[in-house]
Amino acid sequence: MRYFLLLSLLSVVGCNAADQADLKKDATKLAESSTRSLGNAGLAAKANTVLNLRKGLDTSTFSVESEAGTITLKGTIPTTKAKKLILELVRETKGVERVVDKTVIKP
């Protein structure tokens, strides 16, 4: 990303004022989008880590996605007990504001 911003800034030299403003606005949007994407990935990784550290919990049959503080779980979970534990662990993960459960129980 730094490389892109550097190229953007270097390309400003020789551009007219309108082009410079457009490039600056585009670079700002890219930086904001990248920061948001990294935050989402970080929260999903944090929730995955919490789940993977729990002994005896199989996390290979479902996925954890995040967006703006919301974790979405998708896939299958073998038992009601495991599902309850997974939901509890994810809800207690720092930074998680909401959990959307799209999992199904499938032994």
N, C-alpha and C positions, 0 to 999 in steps of 0.2 A: 504494500500500500504506500509506503514511503516513496518507493520508486515512482509510482504513478503520480503522486503529488509533486515530486520533484520535476518530473517531465511536464506536468501541467504548468508549474510555475515557470519553467524554462521556456515553454511555448508561448507564454504571455508576451515575451519580448518580441516586438515586431507586430503585435496585434493592435487593432484599434480598440478604443475604449469599450465599445459594446461587446466585442469578442472577449476582452479581458474580464468583464463583468460576468459573462456567461460561463467562462472557464472557472472563475472563482466560485460561482454558485454551484456548478456541477461538482467541483472538488469537495465543497462543503457537504453536499448531499451524499456523495460517496463515502466521506468520512463518517457521517452520521449513520448511514446504512451499515457500514462495516462495524462500527461500535455496537449497534443494536444486534447484529448477527453474532458477534462475539459474546455478547451478554446472554443471548438465547442459548448458544452452544454451551456456555459456561454453566448455566443453570441446569441444563439437561445432564451435563457431565457430573455435576455435583449430586444430583438425584441418583444417577446411575451408580456413582461411587458408594453412596449410602446403601443402596440395594445390594450391590456386589459384595460389600463388606459383611453382610448378614449371612452367617453360616447356615447352610442348608436351604438357602433360597435360590431357586433356579430362575435366572433372568433371561435365559436364552429364547423364551417363547413369546416375549412381548417387547415393545419398543417404548422409549421415553423421548418425547419431543417437548420443546418449550418455545413459548413466545410471550413476551411481555409479562413475565411472572406467572404464566399459566403453564402447567405441566399437563400433557396429554399422554395417556397410556393407551397403547393399542396392541392387540394380540390375544393370546390365550394364557390362562393361569390354571394350574391343575386342581386347586381346591378353593373352597370358600375361605378357609382359614388363611391360606397363602395370600389370597386377594385382599383380605382385611388387613393383614400385616403390611403388604406392599403399599396400600393406600395410606395407612397410618405413617409409615416411614417417609413417604413422599410428602405428605402434608406437613410433617415436622421438619422437613429440610429447609434450612435458612434460605430465604429469597423466594420461596414458593408462596404465591398468593392464592392460587386456585388450582384444583386438580380436576381434569376432565377424564372420566373413566370410560374408555371404549373397549375394555377387555371383556372376554367371555370365559366362563369356567369350562374347561375341557380336560378331563382326566387323561 
